[in-house]
Amino acid sequence: MVAYCTRAIQRLFPSAVTCESLFIPMYRTIAMSQRSFSDRYYTKKHEWVIVEGNTAVVGISDFAQAALGDIVYAELPEIGKELHAGDSAGAVESVKAASDIYSPISGTVTEKNIEIESNPSLINKSALSKGWLYKLKLKDANELKELMNEAAYEAFKKIEEAAH
């Protein structure tokens, strides 16, 4: 694969890339440019949200899925449903407990992760990526100011863990 990519880059930029040794640093630069967790915001009830343009992707935190245990059922909001920050948006059930999912921000549901409905354990396996729950058309980006960034959420979890 590296050789194929190197040849493709050499065709596009013949004078810039002349050997694989030059390709590797470029590859590392590209790989490091992925989204960081600082773009993720959290609620005190352990939901997270990432905003991409005017779309918000919502899920539950890794902390929440670990506390719940093996998730066996997920109820997600219907497409077109209007949600306000703090509204109940659905629920997840595990072998230990059931927990409501609350919308971290306001908006209209545009998509739900149908894989979660048929395979809810995906939340346990990949809570922060493939285990997303639903997407919203963002209503008010200013609501993000009320949520915690990654550093604040980590501090919040430590306080919560110490209390239990």
Beta strands, then each sheet from edge to edge (+ up, - down):
strand 1: 40-42
strand 2: 47-52
strand 3: 55-60
strand 4: 71-75
strand 5: 82-83
strand 6: 88-94
strand 7: 98-102
strand 8: 107-112
strand 9: 134-138
sheet 1: 1+ 2- 3+ 9- 8+ 5-
sheet 2: 4+ 6- 7+
end
